[in-house]
Every structure is written in structure tokens, then in C-alpha cells.
Amino acid sequence: MTEEWLDFIINCRNGVPHSYDIVIGAMANDQIYNYIADYIDGIITREQFWSLAKFKYPTHQLNFCTSETEVSGIRIRRGGHNMTGREDPKENDLFYTCSLIEYISRKTKNRRADTVDALGKTLIEKIYDLADVYHSDNIETVSDDFIERSGLPEGNFDNVSAAKYAVPSHWDIGKVYKRLIFGIAREKNISVIDALFAAYHSFVSDKIDDYNSSFYYDAPQNILNAFLYGIIE
């Protein structure tokens, strides 16, 4: 990660176009993106960002940005060394998928289950499979695309306006759902996508979406237990 990398990521998040055919570099995963969001919002300085980020080891990605990119002669080989200390790329993919669902839901004022139903399994699988690509684009642009594809109508569920306290970001809530969904998939021995639908259609989702309660920032295991046993401790 370099100063140039940070500027490029911030520009992408702000919708600034670029002319590159291929982008290779560190992925701004959930933790690093939280630092970037804090820097963009003026909560931390650039120097504080680097102090926090220097001990992180993000997954790297290769992103083909234009249809004109010639890829027929390219061979990609994964090295044989162990990637210890790095996050599973699929965790980042699910984190982005859940964060996008949250972003779309807020934008269209829909309950999260209704957003998931409108997107359907096919589009959600597409987001999950190509999350590393979508994550490099501006989330506003990506959300508009999937709102149009799914035909998701405007709703009247506005938990953000109803919140009396600080509102967690869509990235914060994406992380909550990511942990819950992986836990469900593991405990129920089902696919991540099936676990995603189970999570968003459970009573736990309504509790997470109530920003006037403290449930959404409860311990991940407690949130998972609430789903598994139907009881909030």
C-alpha cells in the first residue's frame, strides 16, 4: 500500500473515473476500508491512517476494467507460498455483498429481506462471485445498476431516519451480517448463499436493523446464538 494507492482508492470511492485497463494491488477490505472511511470523513488524519494500516496484510486483486483489455495470452499462477496472516478472500467478498445489500436497502428504503428477495439468488451469487471487481468501483454506481436490474421499487422503511443515536455505516452492518452468515453456513452445513437468505429472513435481521438498540454491535457469537436458538440473551 502506497500514497498513490490510497489516493486511487479514494478517487474510486468518490466516482472519479480512470483510464486503466488493468489494476493490480491491495484490496481495501473491511477493516482497511473502515480506516479509509474515517479518513475521508475527517475522523482521522492521513498519518493516523497509515499508523493503523501498516500492520494489516490485505488480499491483493487483479481487476480487468475494460472490455477492450486483451486477456487471451495472460496466464495467472498462484504462488506456492503460504498466505498466513491474510484474510480469506471469500470473507471480503461476502463482506462487500452484505454491505451492498445494506447500501441498496437504505437508498431505496426497503427492508433487507425485501431487497434480498428482489435481487434474487442469481444476482446475489453474481455479486458474491465478482465482489472483488465490484469493490473496486464506486458503490453508488454499482447499487444503481443492481437496483435497475432487480426492479426494486422504492419502499417506506427508513431505519436510518428513525435512529436516535449514531447510525452505523453500511460497511459496519455488512461486517455484522458477514459474520452471522458464515456462522450459519458453518453450523447448518449449508452454502453461504443459502445462509445469506436464512439470515436476512430471520427475526435477527429485524433486530440488527434497529439502530436504537445495541443488538447490532453485540458479540458475533451472541448474534449467531440468537439465530440458532431463537432467543436473545
C-alpha positions in Angstrom: 0.0 0.0 0.0 1.4 3.4 -1.0 0.3 7.0 -1.0 -0.6 6.6 -4.7 -2.7 3.6 -3.8 -4.6 5.5 -1.1 -5.4 8.4 -3.5 -6.6 5.9 -6.2 -8.9 4.1 -3.8 -10.4 7.4 -2.5 -11.0 8.6 -6.1 -12.7 5.3 -6.9 -15.0 5.6 -3.9 -15.8 9.2 -5.0 -16.7 8.1 -8.5 -13.7 9.6 -10.2 -13.1 7.7 -13.5 -9.8 6.3 -14.6 -8.4 5.1 -17.9 -6.5 2.0 -16.8 -7.3 -1.4 -18.4 -5.9 -3.4 -15.6 -5.5 -2.5 -11.9 -3.4 -4.7 -9.6 -3.0 -4.0 -5.9 -4.1 -4.3 -2.4 -7.9 -4.7 -1.8 -9.4 -2.2 0.6 -11.1 -4.9 2.7 -13.5 -4.4 5.6 -11.0 -3.2 8.3 -8.9 -1.2 6.0 -11.9 0.4 4.4 -13.1 1.4 7.8 -9.9 3.3 8.2 -10.3 4.9 4.7 -13.9 5.9 5.5 -12.7 7.5 8.7 -10.0 9.4 6.8 -12.5 10.6 4.1 -14.9 11.7 6.9 -12.1 13.6 8.6 -12.2 11.5 11.8 -8.5 10.5 11.4 -5.6 12.2 9.6 -3.6 10.7 6.8 -0.7 10.0 9.2 -3.1 8.2 11.6 -4.5 6.1 8.7 -1.0 4.8 7.9 -0.3 4.1 11.5 -3.4 1.9 11.7 -3.0 0.3 8.3 0.7 -0.6 8.3 0.1 -3.8 10.4 -2.6 -5.0 8.0 -2.0 -7.5 5.2 -4.8 -7.2 2.7 -5.7 -9.6 -0.1 -4.4 -8.4 -3.4 -6.6 -8.3 -6.5 -6.2 -8.1 -10.3 -9.1 -6.2 -11.9 -9.8 -6.1 -15.6 -11.5 -2.7 -16.0 -12.5 -2.5 -19.7 -13.9 -4.9 -22.2 -11.0 -3.9 -24.6 -8.4 -5.5 -22.3 -6.6 -8.3 -24.1 -6.5 -11.3 -21.8 -6.2 -14.2 -24.1 -2.5 -14.5 -23.7 -2.4 -13.9 -19.9 -1.7 -16.8 -17.5 -2.2 -16.2 -13.8 -0.4 -18.6 -11.4 -0.9 -18.6 -7.6 2.4 -18.9 -5.8 3.1 -21.9 -3.7 3.9 -20.0 -0.5 1.5 -19.9 2.4 -0.6 -16.8 2.8 -0.6 -16.9 6.5 -2.0 -13.9 8.3 -4.2 -12.9 5.4 -7.9 -12.9 5.3 -9.8 -15.5 3.2 -10.8 -13.6 0.0 -14.3 -15.0 0.2 -14.8 -13.3 3.6 -14.1 -10.0 1.8 -16.5 -11.0 -0.9 -19.3 -11.7 1.5 -18.5 -8.5 3.4 -18.9 -6.5 0.2 -22.1 -8.4 -0.8 -23.7 -7.7 2.6 -22.6 -4.0 2.6 -24.0 -3.5 -0.9 -27.3 -5.1 0.2 -27.3 -2.6 3.1 -26.5 0.3 0.8 -29.2 -0.6 -1.7 -31.8 -1.1 1.2 -31.0 2.3 2.7 -31.1 4.0 -0.7 -34.5 2.5 -1.7 -35.9 2.5 1.9 -36.6 -1.2 1.8 -36.4 -3.9 4.5 -33.3 -6.0 3.9 -35.3 -9.2 3.3 -37.3 -7.4 0.6 -34.0 -6.2 -1.1 -32.6 -9.8 -1.0 -35.9 -11.1 -2.5 -35.9 -8.5 -5.3 -32.2 -9.2 -6.1 -32.8 -13.0 -6.0 -30.3 -15.8 -5.8 -28.9 -15.3 -9.3 -27.9 -11.6 -8.8 -26.7 -12.2 -5.3 -24.5 -15.1 -6.5 -23.2 -12.8 -9.2 -22.3 -10.1 -6.6 -20.6 -12.6 -4.4 -18.6 -14.2 -7.2 -17.5 -10.9 -8.6 -17.2 -8.9 -5.4 -13.5 -8.2 -5.9 -14.4 -6.5 -9.2 -17.4 -4.5 -7.9 -15.4 -3.5 -4.8 -13.0 -1.5 -7.0 -15.8 0.5 -8.4 -17.9 3.3 -6.8 -20.7 1.7 -4.7 -23.2 4.3 -5.8 -22.7 3.2 -9.4 -22.9 -0.5 -8.6 -26.0 0.0 -6.5 -27.8 1.9 -9.2 -27.0 -0.9 -11.6 -28.4 -3.7 -9.4 -31.5 -1.6 -8.4 -32.3 -1.3 -12.1 -31.6 -5.0 -12.9 -33.8 -6.2 -10.0 -36.6 -3.7 -10.5 -36.5 -3.0 -6.8 -39.2 -0.4 -6.0 -39.0 2.5 -3.5 -40.1 1.4 -0.1 -41.0 3.2 3.1 -38.8 1.5 5.7 -36.3 4.2 6.9 -34.5 2.9 9.9 -31.7 5.5 9.4 -34.1 8.4 9.9 -35.7 6.6 12.9 -32.4 6.2 14.6 -31.9 8.4 17.7 -28.3 7.7 18.1 -25.2 7.4 15.8 -26.0 5.4 12.7 -23.6 2.6 11.8 -22.3 2.8 8.2 -23.3 0.3 5.6 -19.8 -1.2 5.9 -20.3 -1.7 9.7 -23.6 -3.5 9.1 -22.1 -5.5 6.3 -19.5 -6.8 8.7 -22.2 -7.9 11.2 -24.1 -9.8 8.5 -20.9 -11.4 7.1 -20.0 -12.9 10.5 -23.6 -14.1 11.0 -23.9 -15.7 7.6 -20.6 -17.5 7.8 -21.6 -18.8 11.3 -24.9 -20.0 9.9 -23.3 -21.7 7.0 -20.9 -23.5 9.3 -23.4 -24.6 11.9 -26.1 -25.6 9.5 -23.7 -27.1 6.9 -25.3 -25.1 4.1 -24.0 -22.9 1.3 -23.1 -19.3 2.0 -25.8 -18.1 -0.3 -28.5 -20.2 1.4 -27.2 -19.0 4.8 -27.5 -15.4 3.5 -31.1 -15.9 2.7 -31.7 -17.5 6.0 -30.1 -14.7 7.9 -32.0 -11.9 6.1 -35.3 -13.6 6.6 -34.9 -14.3 10.3 -36.1 -12.2 13.3 -32.4 -11.5 13.9 -32.3 -9.3 10.8 -35.0 -7.0 12.3 -33.0 -6.8 15.5 -29.8 -5.8 13.6 -31.7 -3.2 11.7 -33.0 -1.5 14.9 -30.3 1.1 15.4 -32.0 2.3 18.6 -30.9 -1.0 20.2 -27.5 -2.3 21.0 -28.0 -5.6 19.3 -26.1 -4.9 16.1 -22.8 -4.4 17.9 -23.3 -7.3 20.3 -20.7 -10.1 20.2 -20.8 -12.0 16.9 -21.4 -15.3 18.8 -24.3 -13.9 20.7 -25.9 -12.7 17.4 -25.4 -16.2 15.9 -26.8 -17.9 19.0 -29.9 -15.7 18.8 -30.4 -17.0 15.2 -29.7 -20.7 16.2 -31.8 -20.8 19.3 -34.4 -18.1 18.7 -33.5 -16.3 22.0 -31.7 -13.1 22.6 -29.6 -13.4 25.7 
